[in-house]
Structure formats: C-alpha cells, structure tokens
C-alpha cells in the first residue's frame, strides 16, 4: 500500500466524523481528484484489516471497524508515523524521505530527472523537496557534488553519514517497520524483526545497569544505529576519527558503557566484532544523547567543557537581563540545569554533532505549545547561534524551551486568600463539616470562615467577605456577594465548582497583564508575506532608522523559530520592550487567509514585553497565550473582547495546573 493511502486511512480513523474529499485533499496536500483515485484502493484493502470504507453524499468518507483487534494492530504503526510534528504522512515528506535516503544510500551519482521519474513527478514538482534534502544533509555536515551529465552525490565523514541514515528511518520506534519511501536505503537498515528487538534489549540492559541515563527518544535511535553500524562495517565502510578523541574519552563512563554494549552484542549476534574506532564513536554518541538534566557532577564528568559552558552561561544571563529584563538563573536548580544544557551544546559542537535535523513527535515538542516559553528560548538560542557561529538544532532549542517552561510552571502567583461566609439551612454546627473539607483541599486559598444564618447576612458588612457558601438553591439567594451552592454531603462536582467560580479569584493576576490601552486589535490587516510583516513592525515600533534596524535584525535572527508549532491558524512574534521601548499586545486579524511557512494563518499576534525580572508576569502571559493558541475560538474571542479574555485564559490554566 502506498504512503498516501495509509495517510488517508489514518486521517479517517482518528477523525471524529466523516471527512470530505476536499478536506482530505487539504490535509494531505494533494488534489481532490487524487483523493478520489486513491479511494478505490483504500476501499479494496480495508477489509484485510477488519474495516470497510463508508461514503455518504454531502457528508464524506468514514471507516466502519468490524474487527477491532485486527484493525488496532494495523493502525498502531500508522499512528506513530503520523504523530511526527513535521507530518511524515504527507506527500511532501514522503518525497523528502525518498530523495534523502537515495542520496545517502549510495556513493554513486543520481540525476534529479531520474528521481523525479521514479516518483512519477516533474522536476519542478520535487524542487522544494530537493531543497529540504540539501538543508538536511548540510545539518549533518555532509556535502553534495554535482557534475553535468552525472547528477549529484553526497559525501562526508562516515559517522555523519550513519547519523543521517539513522534519522532517516524517521519513525524511531521499535515496533515500526521501515516504510517503502526509498527502498534503496533499506540495505543499511536490514535486520530481522525479532533480531532487531533482541539487539535493542541487550543494549538497554547494559544501559540500565550503568550510571548513564539516555533520553528515551535517543535510545530508540541508538537501536536503529547499531543495525546500520553492522551493515556498514560488513560492507567495508570504516570510521576515521581524530586521534585526540580516544584520549579525551579515556576513563569516561561513556567509553566503558560503549565497550560493554559492543562486547555483549558481539557475544550474542553475528557481525559485531568491530574495530576500536566504533567503540570510541559510540561513546561520543552516548555522550551527545545523555539526559543532561540528571548529571550530578558536571564539573568532574565533563571537565573539558565545563568552563566554556560556565562562561557562556554568564554571557547568556547578562544578555537576557539586558534585552528582556529577566534573570534566567536566580534559583540554584535553574543555574545547574542551564549549565548542564550548555555543556551538552559544547559537547555537540566539539564532536561536530550540532545543528542535526531531527524528525519530531508531538510529545517531544510539548514546550513549543507554550508560545512565551518558546519565544524566550528562541531569543536565547538566537544569541547562542550568533555568539558561537553555529546553527542551533531544533533538539537544543526544544530543551531550552522546556527549561523556560519549567521555570514558568514552578512560579507561583501571589495569593490573596478568600474570606468565606458559610450558611447551612439545617443549623450552624453542620458548617464545621464543610469547613474541614474545604481546608483539607484548598487551605492556602482560604483566609477565614465566618459562620452565619442566611438572614443575618443583610446586617453584615458584605465588603469584608468574598463569597457565600450555602446549601440552599441559588434562586433563594438575594444578596450582593457571589454565592456558591455546596451541600453538607457535597459532591466532587460541587467542590470543583467552588474552586472554579470563587477560590480561583485568590490568584492575583490583575497587574501582570498589560493595561487595556496597551492592547490593540487591528482588523482587516492586508498581509502579504513574512518579510513584509517584519518590515512593517520594525517601521511601526522603531522611531529612528537605527531602532528599526535593531528590531528587524532581532526578528530575522530568531526567525528560525518554527511558528508552525502554534495552532488556531495563528502566529506569535515577540520582540523585547527594550527594542520597542514600550509594552504592547497587537493582534492583526488578516483580511484574507495568509501563509506563514506553508501553513494557513488568520491571526498574527505581536508581543513586546518588559518582564521586569518578575516571572509571575511571564507566567501570566504564558498561561493566557497558551490557551489563546490552543483553540481558534479563543483567538476569535480575544479579537472581539480584548483584555478580559486574557484573564479567562489564565483561569482555564489554573483549573488544571
């Protein structure tokens, strides 16, 4: 079955309702005519997997499952493939994989015209995919050579070729088999399914018994890497490494673990009697894959990189203070984790493993769904990219965003505990039951309880209290204070309602969001492209030519931040208030749907903020913007009701944090 047909089945399987031909065409970046053609094959193959295609006029296509167990076994690997952030299931990425795999699979020249013919496409139709492949190869420090009449070929160091091949497996999950996008590449990943699982288990057992912790996503990649190593070595390809690497790695945990892994693999499987250089590079690979959040003694373990990382941390801290007015490392844990993260960056630079392009899964990108954390991480990464004259990888950028998100999430709002009036129609003494229950659950949000009869409230100074809790119906309540019905034998729903309606007001966020006059909604904005919008913002917020140049330079420097991670057909751009000389939130509602890096966009949100060294301000805007970008309806509401919507978004976050 072709990749496109599998993508159609996946889209139908996960959809909450039927999908029309046009909707499927839009999701897969193909024509409606192509979808109709592919549906013939989809209809014929589905019964083999316990399902059938159902079509209804004016509604679209859907799948009816007859054998759930059989269908689930089929759909699981498709779900993993389609879980990639960069939409591996689309035709564009299938073309990318086919071309990239072809160029790294062979030392022979390949003609673009021949590749286009193999894909049944014109040369112009694969131009964008070829450009993406060139960028991918460049990120792995691989070069291409072009000769008239022969085509192009890829060359570079053997370990970079292997790293690229490992990534091009694309779905690094032990249950997934290689797809059919470029089968010439398959000889380097050839391995029986059962043996592949056994190799993975041996490797993980050694790792489990060592002091080294490697992130889960990297253990999946390493399991593929071992197979590529064996196949490449058996074909006569050998790694050549700088002589100093062996000396630098002597005595490290990584070299010890690498030696043990290959010793165990050689004892259990054919083809793993490898030269010493393979062990040295595996140690390098393990070092680059290490979970740096858990390194306890970085100064000892990574002495070669520690001082450079420490000095760079000081520079980065100074830069972020100067341009964003925010302190990255006020707390010891933040200092330690940022230092470890920078050590990992210097390790990658030292061994030529920085900038590597990776296929990403949704769960690896969670911090990117926090627009503010991502924007701050992009600001920091942009500085490092310029300062170190390197290309920052999405992997490092993601870790930086996660660090910011952690710092934001651990920040607590100021709390003004609520003063509650308790009323019980069956006698005041029963309120003690409710009081104890509320304290056990929401103690820090409550200042005091005052027990009274309902009729007594009229004679009390109601300004001294925040809410009334009563077990009677709200219909019978006729006082100015907010009221919440909560019975003596209260339910979980009532307790949640108490928090959602009233106790949530204890969190003090009013002064953390820009004032109403600092928020502007621009309707029917005529948008053309990204560069035009950058120039427009620079002209609007820069008073002098020099200021405009600084704003434009900043936006272009951090433009590697993929705005496509944000949803709701919206994009956020952040420029520090130190460059704009004022705080503002501007929402540009486009007159016509535009395109931002190939994605549809209807809203452009511009933020200029002075964080005033107050992480509570960062948290407030992070909470509000995260929710704004989570649903199209939220962004639409903000365009209509402005500032109050931001507080509603904060409260939504507080309800589940």
N, C-alpha and C positions, 0 to 999 in steps of 0.2 A: 504494500500500500504506500502511496506517495505521501510525503510530509504534509502537503496541503489537505489531503483527505483526512489525515489524522487530526489536523488542526480544526477542521470543520466538526469532526465528531467530538473533540474536546469542548469546543465552544457550545455545542448543543447540549452536551452532558452537564455542564456547570451552569447553564442559563436557567433562570427562574421561570422563564416562559418561552414560547416559540420565538424563533428568530427569522426575520425575513431574508430574502436573497440579498437585498441591498445592505442590511445590517451585517450579514456575514461577509459580504464583499468589502465593507468598510473595515471590519476588524482584521481581515487577512490581507488588506492592501492589494486586492485584485478586482477584476471587473465582475459585475453581476452575471455576465454571460459565462465566465469561467466557473463561478459557483454552480450554476445550473448544469454545466457539463460534468463537474466533479460529483454532483449528487447522484448521478447514475451509478457510479462505482461505490459511493458510500452506501446507497440502498442495498447493493448486492452483497457487501461484505459484513454489514452489521449482524445479520443472523448468526454468523460464525462465532460472534462474541456475546450471544444471548440478548440481542436487542433488535429493534426494527425502526426504520425511519417512518415518521408520520408527517404528512403535509396537509395543511388546511388553508383553503383560499382566504386571502385577506389577513391571515394571521402569521403564517410562516411554517418553518420546519421544527420538529421536536423529535426526541428519541423516546421510545417506549421500551423499557427493560423487561425482558421475560425471565432471564436467569441472572439474578443479582450477583451471585458469587462469580460466575463466569465473566460478567461484564466488568466487575470491580477489578478482577485480575488483569484485564486488558487496559482499563482506564488509568490504573495507578501510575505506570511509567509515563503516560501522556501528561498526567497532572504534574509530574516532576519536571518534565521538559517545558511545559507551559508556565511553570512557576518562575521561570527566569525573568528578571526585570526587563531585560532587553528583548523580550518577546521572541524567544528562539523559534517558536512555532510559525512565525510569519515567513512569507516567501523571501523577503529581503534578507533575513538572517540565514535562511537555507542556502541562498546564493552565496552569501558571505562565507559560510562554512565550507561549501563545495570548493570555492576558489582558494580559500586559505589553506585548506587541507591539501589541495593539489600542489600548491606551491611549496609547502614544507615537506611533502612526502617524497619528493624526488629531487635529485641534483640536476636533472635534465631541464632543458628549456621548455616552456609551454607558451603557446600562442594564445592571446586573448580571443582571437577569432575562433580558434578550436574550442576553447572553453565555452564561449557563447553558443556554438553549435551543439555542444554536449548538453547544454541547458535548454536547447530549443529557443534561444533568445537572440536578439540582435546585440551587437557590440554596445550600442548606446544604452540598451536596457540594463546592462550589467556594470555600467560606468561607475555608479555610486557604490556598488558592492566592491568593485576593484579598489576604489579609493579607500574604503573602510579596511580592506585587507592590507593595503600598504601601510596604513596607520597602525594596524595591529602588529605587523611584522616589525615596524620601527620601534614600537613599545618594547619588543623583546630584543632590541639591539641587533636585529637581522637586517641585512641589506639585500637589495634586488639589483640585478644586472639585466639590461635589455640590449639585444642585438638584432639588427634588421634581418628579417627572414627566419630567425630562430625563435624569437619571443623573449620571455623573461624567465629568470631563475632566481632562487633565493639562496643566500649563503650567509654563514656566520659561525660562531663558535658552537660546538656540538651541544654543550649544555643549554645554550639558549634555544637551539632547535628543539631539544627534548622538552623544555619548559613550554614552548609554544604548542608542541604536539599534545602535551598533557592538557593544556587549557582547551584545545580544540575538540577534545572529547565532549565538551560543552555541558553535559549533564553528569556531574561527578557524583553519582550515587551508585552504591554497589549493586543494586538490583536492576539498573538500567543497562540495556544492551546498546551497542553502537548503532546509531541510525544510519540511513542509507544516503546521507548527503556527502558524497565524495568517497566512494568505496576504495579508491586507490590508497587512501590513508589507512585503511583497515589493517594492512600487513604489520603496521607498527603497534597496533593495539590488540593483535590477535592473541587470544587466550581462551581456553575453555571456560565456560561459566563457573563450574564447580571449582576448578583450579584457581580461578580469579578470587573466589570467595575465600579459599584456604590461604592464599598468599596474603590477603588482607588480614585474616585472623592472626596469622603468625606475626605480622608486622605490629598489629595492635597489642598483642600480648607482650612483646618486648617493650613497647612504648608504655604500656600500663605499669610495668614493673620498674620503670626508670623514674628519675626525678623530672623529666621533661614533660611539659604539657603542651600539646599541639592543638590548635583550634580544630573543631570538628570538620569544618569545610575543607581544611587543608589535609586532614587525614584521608578524606575521600580522594583528593587529588593525588596524594602520595601513592595510594593503592593503584591508580592508573599509571603513575610514573614508573613503578617497579616493572610493570609489564613492558613498557616502552624501552626501559633500560635493557632488559634481557633481549628483546628483539633487535634493538640497535647494535648491541655488542655482538650478538650472533651473526649479524650481517657485516661485521668488520668495522663499525664506527667506534672510535675511541675518543674519550675526553682528554683534552690537554688543558692543564691548569697552571697558573703561575706558581713557581716553586715556593713562594713565601706562604701560600695558603696552608700547606701541610704543617709548617712550623707554627703558624698563627692558631691553628685548631688543636695543636697538641695539648693534651690534658683537659680538654673541654668535655662536658657531659655529652655534647652532640657527637663528637668523634667516637666516643665509647658506645653510644647507642647505635650509631650508624654501623659500626663494626659488628655489633651483636645482631642487628637486623639481617645483614648480609650473611653472617655465619649461619643463622637459623634458616634463612631462605635457601642457602646452598645445601644445607643438610636435608631439606625436605623436597626440593624441586630441582629439575634439570635446568642448566643454563645460567646459574647464579654464581659460578666460580669466576669472580670479577677481579680486575686489577685494582691496585690500591687507590688510584685516582677516583674510582667510582665511590669508594667509601668516603674520601675527602669531600667530594661534591655532595654526597648525601648529607654529610654533616653540615655543609653550608645550607642546603635546602631545609634541613630541620631547624637550623638557627633562624632562617628567614620566616619559617612558618610558626615559630613558637608563640604561645599565648603570653604576650608580654605583660598582661595585667597581673600575672601571678609570679613574676620573678621577684624573689625576696631580696637578693643581694646583687643588684646590677653592677655596683662598683667593683665587686670581686669577679663576678661571672663574665662581665663584658668590659673589662678594664680598657681594652683597645679603643672602645667607642664612647666610654663614659664621659670623658672630659669634653669632647666635642659636643655631645648631646647636652651636657650641663650648660655650656656656654651658649648654645643655640636656644635653650630654654629661657635663659636670661634675656637674650635678644628678642625672642618672641613675646615674652611677658612685657617687655618695655614697649614693643610695637603695638600690642593690643591695648595697653594702657594709654598710649599716646593717641592712637587713632580711634579707638572705640570707648575709651574711658571705662575699662573693665579689667579686673585682676583675675588672671587665669588660675593662679596657684596660691591663693590665700590660705587654703587648708592643706595640711601635710599629705593627705591621700591624693589630692589633685596634683600636687607637686611630684609625687612619686609616679603616678600613672602617666603624666605628661612626659616625664623624664624617660620612663621605660618606652613610651611610644616613639620618642625621638631616637632612642638607642636603636630601635628596630629599623627606623628610617636610615640611620647611618650604616647599619649592617647591610641593608639592601643596596645602598649606594656603593659601599666598599666592594661588594661582590657582583656588581652590575645587575642587580635584580630589582632596581627601582623602575617605576613607570609601567610595569606589566599590566596589560589589559586583561580583565577577567570577566567571565560570564557570571552574572549575579542572580541570586534567588531573592524573592521578596523578603524572606525572613532575615537575610543578611543586610538589608537596606533600611531597617526599621527607623534608624535615626534620621534618615533622609525625609521621613514623613513629618519631621519637626522643622518647618521652614526656618525658624530663627536659629536653631542649633546648626542646621546645615549652612546657613548664611555666615554665621560666625566661624564655623570650621573652614569654609571656603576663604574667608578673609585671612585666617591663619595660614592655610595651605598656600594661598597666593603669595604671601610673604616668603614662606619657605622655598617655594618654587623659584622665585626671583633671587633670593639670597644664596641658594645653593646651586643655581643654574641647572636645575633638573626638571623633569616632568613628574609631577605628583600623581601617583596612581590613584585610581578610584578606591582601591583597597585601603590605602593610608588615609585618604580623605574620609572614608566611611568610619574608620577608627577614631579619627579626630572628631567627627560629628557625634559619635557615640559618647566620647569624653565630655563634650559640651552638653549633650542631652542628659548625661548622668549628673553633671554639676547643676543643671537646671532642675532636674527632678528631685534632687536632695535638698533643694532650697525650700524653706518654709515661709509661707506668708505670715505677716503679723496677724494675730487673732485678738478680737475684742469679744470675749465670752458673753453669751447672751443671758439676759435676766428673764426668767420664765415665771409666769403665773400659772398655777395648777388648780384646776377645778374638777371636782368629782360629784356628780349628782347624787351618789349614794353615801356621801359622808366624807369629811376631810381626811380622816385617818387612812382611807384607801389610797390617797395620793402618795403615801410613803412607798408603796409597791412600785408605782410608776417612776418615782424619783430615783429609786435604787437602780431600776432597769436602765434609765437614761444615763445615769452616771457611769455605770459599768461599760456603756457603749460609746458615749460621747463626752466623757468627763472634761476634756480640755476645752470644749466648745461652750460649756455652761458656767456662768458666773454664780448664779444663785437661783433658788426655787422659793417662790412665795406661794403659800397655800391659802386659798380663799374660796368663799362661796361665790357663785356666779353673780348674784345680785350685788355683792359688795364691790365689784369692780367699778361700778359707777362712781363711787365716792373716793376712789383711789386716784393718785396722780399717774395717769397712764403713760406719761412721758418717761417714767422711771423704769419701764419694762419694755421688752422687745416682742413678746408673743404670749398668747394664752393657749394653754393645752386643756382641752375639755373632752369629756366622754359623751357629750350631747351632740345633736346634729348641728351643722353649721347654719342651718335655717333658723334655729332658735337663738343664734348669737347675733347681738346687735350693738357691738362696741367697736371703737376705732382701732384697737390693737389687732394685728394679724392673729388669726386663730387656726389651730390645727386640732383635728379630732383624733384622739388617741385613747383607746379604751383601757380599762384596768387589765383585762385579759387582751393585751394588744398583739397584733399580728406583725410579721416581718414587714409587710407592705406599709403598715402604719408607721413603724419605726423609720423606714426608708423615707417615707413622706415627710416626717418630722425633719429629717436632715435636709432633704431636697428643697423643702419650702422655706424653712426658717433657720436652722442651725448653720446652713451654708452662708448665711449673712454674717457670721462671725469672722469670716476671712476678709481681711482688709485689702481691697484691691483698687479702690477708687482713685487714689493718687498715682497709681502705677501706669495708667493708660493715658496717652496724650489727650489733651483737652479737645472739646468739640471743635473749636476754631482751628485746631491743628490737623483736622481730618477733612479731606476734600474728596468729593465724588465727581469725576469728570465723565459725563455721559456722551455717547456717540463719538468717541475718540477715533480719528482716522489713522489707523495703524497700517504701516507698510511692511517693515521688517525690523529685526533686532537692532541692527546698526543705527537705523533712523531713530529708534526709540532711545537708544543710548545717547545719541547726539541731542535729541530733544530734551532729555533730563539734564544733561550737562549744561545746555544753554539756559534752561529754566532755573536751575539751582546755583549756577556759578555767576557771580557778579562781574568778575573780570575774566579776561582770556586765560590767565594762569589758573584761576579756580576751575574754569570749565575743563581745561586740560587735565587737571588733577582728578576731577570726577570721572571724566571719560577714561582716563588711564586706569583708575581703580576698577571700573566696571568691566573693561576689557581684560584686565589682569585676572579677575576672578570669574570670567565668563566660562571657564571650563566646568563650572558647577552646572550639572545637568538639571535644568529646570523641569525636564520631563518627569522627574520623580514626583512632582506635585500633581494633584488631581484637580477635579472640579473645573477643568478647562481654564486653569488659572496659573499664573506665574508670579513669583515674588522676586523683586530686586531690592537689595539692601545696600545703602551707602551710609557710612558713619556720619553722624551730625557734625563731626569735626571738619568734614569736607564740604557739607552743605551749609554749615553754620546755623542750622535750625533743625528742630524736630518736626516731623510731619508724617502723615499717612495719606497717600494719594491712591485712589482706586480708579483706574482707567477702564471704563466699560466700552468695549470696542463697538463701533458702528456695524462692522461686519466681522464674522469669524475670521481670525487670522491664523498664521502658522508660526510656531516657535520650535525650532529644531525638529521640524517634521510633525509636530503634534498640534492639534487644534487648540486654539486659545480664544477665550472671550473676555477675560479679565486680566489686567496687568496691575499688580499691587506694588507700589513703591514705598519703601520704609526708610526713613532717616531717623536714627535714634541715638540719643546720648544716654548710655546706660548708667551713668553717674555712680559707677562702682557698686551698684545695687543689683544683685542677682534676682531680687524679687521683681524688679522691672523686667528683666529678661524673661523670667518665668511667666509673668502676666501676658506678655505679648506672644510668648511661645504657646501658651495654653490657648489663647484666643485665635491665633493664626492656624495652629494645628487643626482646630475644629473648623475654621473657615474653609480651609483647603480640603477637608475631608468629604464635603458634600457640596454639590453645585447650588442647592437651595440655600445653604448658609451664606455663600458668597453673594447670591442674589439678594438675600435679606439685608446684608451689610450695605449693599449698594442703595437700598431704599431707606433703612432706618439708622444707619451710621453707628455712632458710638455705643448705644445701648446693646447692640448685637454683640460687641466685643465682650461685654460682661456676661452675657448669656453663654457665650462660648467658653469663658473661664469656668462658669458654674458647671457646664457639661463635663469639663475635665475633672473638676473637684469631685463629682459624683462617683467617679470610678478610680480615682487615684488613692 
